[in-house]
Structures are given as structure tokens and as C-alpha cells.
């Protein structure tokens, strides 16, 4: 079956301001995020891509723009099922204040039981994203063959939930996975099982030298930073 190249969007203005963006409109890449996006075509230069699939949100479209400019023949498809988790009433709030909410502890330790007020549950988020990937795997293989690669640009919690599914991890364990902004994760799907070939690859190891906490660089996603150990 197909090989999926998962890209988390570049760093956004919400990431730098410590806000849980959710599906709030008008959230763009910040200066660093734009630079990350500009570097993406070179990072993927040797990968033949059959298609690009994007979350409908602005920050994902902006992340893919340099890649699409470099590959004008690469078709782009917008997929609602890989949209950001619907955080409902939490959307637009500061992560610092959300950390005091009792639900945040559930989100971090028992994600399968977490449902956001006025939004969706984390189970529903994972289910729709997995369904989207299965459908796109079948479509890409049918149109381009079983060795084809395609790209999806989505959000931290979506990427992590797809990794958990590929590894056979319960959703309650998905917070153990970390993906930085504009990181690349690769999953090769086969008839019997998926294989995780890359996880959160940025090519940048500076954060380890500075002993940066995993959540610091990728804040402003509920599963991307808030409450991370």
C-alpha cells in the first residue's frame, strides 16, 4: 500500500503566543514557521509525491505553499477529516489558564475519555483521521500503485493519533509521542501492518543541546505541549 508523509504545519502565531488555536480562523505561520515551510521543498526533494492532502486551516495551506510552488504539477486536495481537533469552548484560550482545568489532566493521562466542552472527543478526532488515511491509502494505491508516496499536512494531535494507530498504541498513550512544528513523520502501510519509518524528523538537534522540554517548542496544541512532562 501507499507510504504516507505526515507533516505538522510550521510554527504559527498561536504557538508563539501560547494560545490554543483550534479551528480559530486567521491563524498564520509566524516568521520561523514561514522559514520552516520554505525549507520543506529541499527536505523532500528526493521524494516522488503522488499528491498533497491538507487540512483546510490556513497554517497548513501556508506550510504547503512553497512545496506546491516548487512542484506546480503536484495536485492539492483539502481533507476536512484531518482538520484540527475541535476544542470547542477551549479554542482561543491561553494554554497557561487551561492547564488549571481538571479536564486537562484527563486529556494528558486518559485521552480516550476526554471530550471538549462545545467540541469533539479525542476518540472522534482519531477515528476520523484514521478513516481519512485509510481512504487516501486506497485511492493513492489505485491511481499510482502500491509504491506511491503522498503527503498530508495536518496538526500535532492528528499526527500523534495517527502514529498511535500505526503502532497499535491505545489512544491513552498518544501523549508519549511528540512532533515539532514542520516535522516529518513517515508511515509505510502494508496489507498486514503499518511501519513507522520516521517520527517527528526536523533534522535539527539543537533542542537537545539546550535541554529544551518537548512541549516548549511545540506549544499551543493540547497534545503538542500542554502538560507535557
C-alpha positions as CSV (number, residue, x, y, z in Angstrom):
1,X,0.0,0.0,0.0
2,X,1.0,3.7,0.0
3,X,3.6,5.5,2.0
4,X,2.3,8.4,3.9
5,X,4.5,11.5,4.6
6,X,2.9,13.4,7.5
7,X,3.9,17.0,8.0
8,X,2.8,19.0,11.0
9,X,2.3,22.6,10.0
10,X,5.1,25.1,10.7
11,X,5.2,27.2,13.8
12,X,2.2,29.6,14.0
13,X,1.4,32.8,15.7
14,X,-0.7,30.9,18.2
15,X,2.3,28.7,19.0
16,X,4.4,31.7,19.9
17,X,1.6,33.4,21.9
18,X,0.7,30.3,23.9
19,X,-2.8,30.2,22.6
20,X,-4.8,27.0,21.8
21,X,-5.8,27.9,18.3
22,X,-8.0,25.0,17.4
23,X,-10.1,25.9,14.4
24,X,-10.0,29.7,15.0
25,X,-9.7,31.4,11.6
26,X,-6.8,33.6,10.6
27,X,-4.0,31.8,12.4
28,X,-1.0,32.2,10.2
29,X,2.6,31.0,10.3
30,X,5.0,33.2,12.2
31,X,8.4,34.2,10.8
32,X,10.1,31.0,11.9
33,X,7.2,28.9,10.6
34,X,7.4,30.6,7.2
35,X,11.1,29.7,7.1
36,X,10.4,26.1,8.1
37,X,7.9,25.9,5.2
38,X,10.4,27.4,2.8
39,X,12.8,24.7,3.7
40,X,10.4,21.9,3.1
41,X,10.8,21.5,-0.7
42,X,14.6,20.9,-0.3
43,X,14.0,18.4,2.6
44,X,11.6,16.4,0.4
45,X,13.4,16.9,-2.9
46,X,14.2,13.3,-3.4
47,X,10.7,12.0,-2.6
48,X,8.4,11.4,-5.5
49,X,4.9,12.6,-4.3
50,X,1.7,11.5,-6.0
51,X,-0.4,14.1,-4.2
52,X,-0.6,16.5,-1.3
53,X,-3.5,16.5,1.1
54,X,-4.1,19.4,3.5
55,X,-6.2,20.3,6.5
56,X,-8.4,23.2,5.5
57,X,-6.8,25.6,8.0
58,X,-4.6,28.5,6.9
59,X,-1.5,27.4,8.7
60,X,-1.4,24.1,6.9
61,X,-2.0,25.7,3.5
62,X,0.8,28.2,4.2
63,X,3.1,25.3,5.1
64,X,2.5,23.6,1.8
65,X,2.7,26.7,-0.4
66,X,6.4,26.6,-1.0
67,X,6.3,22.9,-1.8
68,X,3.4,23.5,-4.3
69,X,5.3,26.4,-5.9
70,X,8.3,24.1,-6.3
71,X,6.1,21.4,-7.8
72,X,3.4,23.0,-9.9
73,X,2.2,19.7,-11.1
74,X,1.6,18.3,-7.6
75,X,-2.2,18.1,-7.0
76,X,-3.5,19.5,-3.8
77,X,-6.6,18.1,-2.1
78,X,-8.3,19.6,1.0
79,X,-9.5,17.0,3.5
80,X,-11.8,18.0,6.3
81,X,-11.2,14.8,8.3
82,X,-7.6,15.8,9.0
83,X,-8.7,19.2,10.3
84,X,-7.6,20.3,13.8
85,X,-9.4,18.8,16.8
86,X,-12.5,20.8,17.6
87,X,-11.6,22.1,21.0
88,X,-14.9,23.9,21.3
89,X,-15.0,26.4,24.1
90,X,-11.3,25.9,24.7
91,X,-10.4,27.4,21.3
92,X,-8.6,30.7,21.5
93,X,-7.8,30.4,25.2
94,X,-4.3,30.6,26.8
95,X,-2.7,27.3,27.5
96,X,-1.4,28.6,30.8
97,X,-5.0,29.0,32.1
98,X,-6.2,25.7,30.5
99,X,-3.6,23.9,32.5
100,X,-5.7,24.6,35.6
101,X,-8.8,23.0,34.1
102,X,-9.5,19.5,35.6
103,X,-10.1,18.2,32.0
104,X,-6.5,18.9,31.0
105,X,-5.3,16.2,33.3
106,X,-7.8,13.8,31.6
107,X,-6.5,14.9,28.2
108,X,-2.9,14.2,29.1
109,X,-3.5,10.9,31.0
110,X,-6.7,9.4,29.7
111,X,-7.3,10.9,26.3
112,X,-9.8,8.3,25.3
113,X,-12.2,9.7,27.9
114,X,-11.6,13.4,27.0
115,X,-14.3,15.4,25.3
116,X,-14.0,19.2,24.9
117,X,-16.9,21.3,26.0
118,X,-18.7,22.5,22.9
119,X,-16.3,20.5,20.7
120,X,-15.5,16.9,20.0
121,X,-13.9,14.0,21.8
122,X,-10.4,12.9,21.2
123,X,-11.7,9.4,20.2
124,X,-13.8,11.1,17.4
125,X,-10.7,13.1,16.3
126,X,-8.6,9.9,15.9
127,X,-11.3,7.9,14.3
128,X,-12.0,10.5,11.5
129,X,-8.2,10.9,10.9
130,X,-7.6,7.2,10.6
131,X,-10.6,6.8,8.3
132,X,-9.2,9.6,6.1
133,X,-5.8,7.9,5.9
134,X,-7.3,4.5,5.0
135,X,-9.4,6.1,2.3
136,X,-6.5,8.0,0.9
137,X,-4.2,5.0,1.0
138,X,-6.6,3.0,-1.1
139,X,-7.1,5.9,-3.5
140,X,-3.4,6.6,-4.0
141,X,-2.6,3.0,-4.5
142,X,-5.4,2.5,-7.0
143,X,-4.3,5.6,-9.0
144,X,-0.5,5.4,-8.6
145,X,0.5,1.9,-7.5
146,X,1.5,0.4,-4.2
147,X,4.9,2.1,-4.1
148,X,3.5,5.6,-4.3
149,X,4.1,8.2,-1.7
150,X,1.8,11.0,-0.8
151,X,1.9,13.9,1.8
152,X,-0.6,15.1,4.4
153,X,-0.2,18.4,6.2
154,X,-2.1,18.5,9.5
155,X,-1.9,19.2,13.2
156,X,0.0,17.9,16.2
157,X,-2.8,15.9,17.8
158,X,-3.8,14.5,14.4
159,X,-0.3,13.4,13.6
160,X,0.2,11.9,17.0
161,X,-3.1,10.0,16.9
162,X,-2.2,8.5,13.5
163,X,1.2,7.4,14.8
164,X,-0.5,5.8,17.8
165,X,-2.8,3.9,15.4
166,X,0.1,2.8,13.2
167,X,1.9,1.4,16.3
168,X,-1.1,-0.3,17.8
169,X,-1.0,2.1,20.8
170,X,-4.1,2.9,22.8
171,X,-5.1,6.5,22.4
172,X,-4.4,6.9,26.2
173,X,-0.7,6.6,25.3
174,X,-0.6,9.0,22.4
175,X,0.7,11.8,24.6
176,X,4.0,9.9,24.8
177,X,4.5,10.9,21.1
178,X,5.9,14.3,20.3
179,X,6.1,16.1,16.9
180,X,7.6,19.5,16.4
181,X,6.2,22.1,14.0
182,X,7.1,21.3,10.4
183,X,8.4,17.9,11.4
184,X,8.1,15.0,9.0
185,X,6.7,11.6,10.1
186,X,6.6,8.7,7.6
187,X,4.3,5.6,7.8
188,X,4.5,2.8,5.3
189,X,1.3,0.9,5.1
190,X,1.2,-2.8,4.0
191,X,-1.5,-5.4,3.7
192,X,-0.8,-6.7,7.2
193,X,0.6,-3.9,9.3
194,X,2.0,-0.3,9.1
195,X,5.6,0.5,9.7
196,X,6.8,3.8,11.3
197,X,9.8,4.9,9.3
198,X,10.3,8.4,10.6
199,X,8.9,10.2,13.6
200,X,9.0,14.0,14.0
201,X,12.1,14.4,11.9
202,X,13.2,18.1,11.6
203,X,17.0,17.5,11.1
204,X,17.5,19.9,14.0
205,X,19.1,18.6,17.2
206,X,19.7,22.0,18.9
207,X,16.9,21.5,21.3
208,X,18.7,18.5,22.9
209,X,21.8,20.6,23.5
210,X,19.7,23.2,25.3
211,X,17.8,20.5,27.2
212,X,14.5,22.0,25.9
213,X,11.4,20.4,27.2
214,X,9.5,18.5,24.5
215,X,6.4,20.7,24.9
216,X,8.2,24.0,24.8
217,X,8.9,24.1,21.0
218,X,5.5,22.8,20.1
219,X,3.2,24.6,22.4
220,X,-0.4,25.6,21.6
221,X,-1.6,22.2,20.7
222,X,-3.3,20.4,23.5
223,X,-1.3,17.2,22.7
224,X,1.7,19.1,21.4
225,X,2.8,20.8,24.5
226,X,0.4,21.5,27.3
227,X,1.1,19.3,30.3
228,X,4.0,17.6,28.7
229,X,6.4,16.0,31.1
